[in-house]
Amino acid sequence: MTDIVVKLRDAAQLISQVADALDKPTEKPVTFVEVRTILAEKAGRGFADEVKALIKKHNAEKLSDIPETEYADVVKEAEGIGNA
């Protein structure tokens, strides 16, 4: 009988974890156009050197060399440009 109780508790915990995961909102992926727009705005406000440094920081020569998986990080880092 204790084996059944343990299995039921394990199942309940798993169901709770799945429910928690489903309850979290999913983030919309950042697109190339969104990153380009943000960086162009920063460069246009006089922070071109900082934008170039940010691109280089991501081991790229130009924005299109940055992998899509890093776009969200680039946007977060770009938010700090000109806001110090």
N, C-alpha and C positions, 0 to 999 in steps of 0.2 A: 504494500500500500504506500509506503514512503517513497518508493521509486516513482509511482504515478504522480504523487504530489510534487516531487522534485521536477519531473518532466513538465507538469502543468505550469509551475512557476517559471521555468526556463522559457516555455512557450509564451507566457504572458509578458515576460521581459522583452523577448524578441518582437512581439507585436507592438509593444510600447515604443521600441526603438524605431521600427518601421513607420509608425504613426508620427513620431517626432520628425523623421526625415521627410515625410510627405508634407508636413505642416510648414516647413521652411520655404519661403519664397525663393524661386530660382532667379538668379541674376541674368539679365540679358547680356549676351556677349558684346564686347566693345568692337566696333567695326573699324576698318582702315580709314574710312571717310571721317568718322568721328575723331580719331586720333589726329589725322591730318588737319582737320578744321581747328582743333585745339592748339596744335603746335604752330599752325600758320598765324593764328590770332596772337599767340605769345611772341612770335618772331616779328609780327607787324607792330607790336607795342615796344619794340626795341630790345627784345631778349633773344635775338638770333643766335648769339654765341652760346647762351644757356641751352637753347633748343638743340644746337649741334652737339653740345657736350652730352646731353641726355641721350641722343641717338647713339653717339659713340659709346656711352656707358653700357648700352645694350649690344655691344659688339657689332655695330652696323655702320656702314658708310652713309646710308640713306634710309629713310623711314621704311621703304618697301622691303628692306633687308631684315627688318625686325619680325620675328615669328608672331603670328596671331595670338599665340598663347601668352605673349608678354604685353599685349595692348593695354590691358587693365592696369598693369604696373606702370606703364609709360604715362597713362592718363593721371594716375595718382601722383606720380613724381612731377608731372607738368603742372599740376595744381599749385605746387610750391613756387614755381617760377614767377617772379614779380610780386609775390605776396609776403616778402620778408620785411 
